[in-house]
């Protein structure tokens, strides 16, 4: 059976966004790109999908332009991921959205539909976020691997990654290693 891998950037105090939705504290988005050989499907929640689709579409439209979100030109890894995202199937969990911009995106209305997708043959699936989605997947027992790229910053407040967990989840350390800019990768089996 395919695995669902949740991989997210997180502050040292457990936030995935600052109080105004800021992400300027994330040193690099490239840490999850090493998953590309393992995955063939991306999973997103309703809150994250619009900005995700816009971000990668802008890179596809002009790979050399300074991106308004980051204030810099896309890295080679970001350009590679944009091409992957353009073609890879995306599953969007939403009860309210009726249509999406990308033709490779399918809306799923509930977690049972995602459970059925997970049971199909294929490579692993990458759950990108946001926090509501990751909490729902963990609560439903659908996450097989949790990868946290811990950034050396204390935000104090913002959107907590694990604010909606309903129970304790015991994890087993799969990998821990230092990354650049003082960051740490922590990968756990769920």
Secondary structure, DSSP 8 states (H G I E B T S, - for coil): ---EEEEEEEETTSEEE-TTS--TT---SGGGGGGTTTEEEEEEEHHHHHHHHHHHHHHHH-TTSEETTTTEE--HHHHHHHHHHHHSEEEEE-SS----S-TTEEEE-SHHHHHHHHHSSSSEEEEEE-HHHHHHHHHTT--SEEEEEEES---SSSEETTTT--S----EEEEEEE-GGG-EEEEEE-
